[in-house]
Amino acid sequence: MSNSVRATIPSSTVINLRRLVVIRAIAFAGQGIAVWMAVTQLALALPLRPLLLILASMALLSLATWWRSHLPFVVRESELLGQLIIDVAALTGLFYFTGGATNPFVTLFLLPLAFAAAALPTSHAWTLATLTTACYTLLLFHFVSLPASHAGHAHDFKLHVLGMWFGFVSAAGLIAGFAVRMSSTLRERDRLVAEMREQAIYQERMLALATLAAGAAHELGTPLSTMAVLLKDLAPDQPLPAEKIDILRSQVARCKEILASLSATAGAARAEGGTRVALDSWLDDTLHKWQAMRPGINTRARFTGDYPVPWIVAEQTLTQAITNILNNAADASPENVAVEGHWNDDELTLEVADRGPGLAPEVRDTVGEPFTTTKDPDKGLGLGLFLAYTTLSRFGGTVLLMNREHGGVRCRLTLPLAAIKVST
């Protein structure tokens, strides 16, 4: 999923903040209607000024919160808690001026508590539970009594019971409706996260396969170039020396080996599949195969590290990455290629050095980009370095190029072993 698509999907906290605004609007609109009916229908002399001030303040807060929920700022759980605390304070104020704990709508205290239980961490939910309990308890002793209506006490008690019932039904309906929707939102977010994770795994596999295919195509360039050089000097009526025939056969065999490796890996369950092998054995085997492909190169190699030697999955694209770097060094200076490797339990550092013309300043800033090369443009397109950089990056590694004293380039590959290491 692209970044632009992700940006259009609001987070669960943003969705919950907007739902809180809706719940608040319904709850306080209901309180406003109740105040209006108490004054106009029951002729109760309520303190309208503080009540209207609280209701107006909550209406303004709701509008401001709705506007804030559409701003590109992160909505944190602590902000939701703050909003709920304001709601509890406002309800406490309304109930204080309308009978305290005897107010039939006092069960609306359940709304912010249920919201916190469904959308916030346990510590936040308990904070709000403590606050609502304290406010409810306070209203048992400190409140402005409701004035008696002109009707009889029996009628007042029936209205009180009816109000308690209506308050409970309203709170229960809002809790049931919005809690279920909030739970559905969380499940939907979990489903989207799972889909994105599966998509990332699929894209990783496709990237590995594409890197493997590009590496194989690039690797084919060396034996094909060798065969092209031999055939270029061959006259139609001139017999081919046995030595050149052997070289051609070895290069054809190398081409078949590369294609067979690509075909086998492409058919595997994972494009980065490989065999289990000791790290030092894998390095030796990679170097020996490369030397067989480039027999005329003067190579010095030294591998050292901690013991016991880590065991890894010999990932094909990693082998290709090292081979590409070796080929770059051999093309730059066939008479002098030095390979040094060192490992510990967590990381492998491999350096390949040559005595070629060195690294141009403009190339140093473009490592990791395609078509960046340290060689003569007539000898390569620069895909080898790019593929090595891409492969190492997939495993959290790095590629660093630097000029050597007295000429040449040193390429340092750093590879964390966590992604490929296996237990012995």
Steps between C-alpha positions, in 0.01 A plus 500: 500500500646836397569784741232714333238231555605454862473875554131494402414240765445668839649333803278322753554781753379758246191290427433462874543875554237571236266244655552664837381828349185327372434335837556832676264680263225243560547494878511875554228567244285262702587692816406824329162355400450375857571849639259656251224252588558547874461876466217515245300187577562443871541866594819431699703807598842376394819714509506555122809719478759240618316221319495686167864601549604136542294384201633779277857429606464133414347588164797723418741233622332244275538724194864571583572131558338399171712758317811385685437136402549595133837666556819310405610460861525177694209432736643333806316290757581759767304756297197271496533463876510879540185536289319241713607674821347823366176310427489362855560850640222643284255228602591557863423871457163430338401250769618733778246765393222246435469282808840327521476122539119524501505616138352218290766552231790436735556166325654700214820474700519152346561643151853638539590202718383251237681699231824487697462127563453432128758735351772576755766306692409346834679770699299775326174310551569462873588868524163592355321242716654656810403848384137414419459317830638798689271743316194278553584469871547876529158557346342290776581774751550822305240613247227752431166334575241484229208730580165327542256523212141609532387139477472263797781296648370177352509655156854627568615154598351347183681760291819425689466126434417570135804725472724236657371246250549734208851585616591135533358410159686791339830409665459130422413570136795733450739262675382200301500681166828684523694237695416244233603740226825582677577130540422452131740783419777332695436169326497675162830670581649165598378353170655786301828463687501127426430567131777758484738255665411230247542748216840604635608134514377448143684810378814385683482168318448671166792732570719204591402317182551811287839561660592137441398519133684826444805361678495187285471711184789716616704194599450352153683798356841373616503156329330645194765772477774238529347296221457810287869585535605147402267485201602848384858385437391178330549484121256285294773272363705483817462202735405582859775414750414247769569757771240740358252215458538418869445864590188518283365179653561630852324827421204321342482279809507812715209648303301182547579502872380859537176430312440177691551683830253770395241244388531294818476803726207649308308178557569494871249608760710808573720680250766542763514133586840337548693224667623481857877541517777632725588863429868434427413213266256721312763771456762248381255335259389836357860605444600169342207505258587854401865411450396212275299748295789751493811277491739771388447729799773535762306477828608513863239401758489478879197415715507523881242508775369378831444135573278309493426619148137614451281286278292683240257442217711539184272749330546505120472875454769558765733272308424698187565828680849389610570360152403830340734694728781254424437540128515878531837476676634249247395719208673800662829322575530134389850478644411602854176415687506470878213350700479522878213379713436510873200384696369483851179352631293795379660642186713426195733762355645426155745727319591465131788722386658563160779712355301655220467868409304580816161648572387821333341756741169499314470122535551512877170684546296266279565163665175304505365656181472296181755549224765618745836344418865532593607347171541622145146547357593271213558216749176510694175682575550525875223258595730281710558764765131594500391137543750449782372813674137391456566149630698615804231761579233229509686335787585823682855513364703778342738553208779753537746604228825679575821578317819324610837658549723459192197439280205266488162455668401323820141374517384415849190284542341484846236232555308440826462126547170507690287456187695202360653334805367159606558296814748215474 
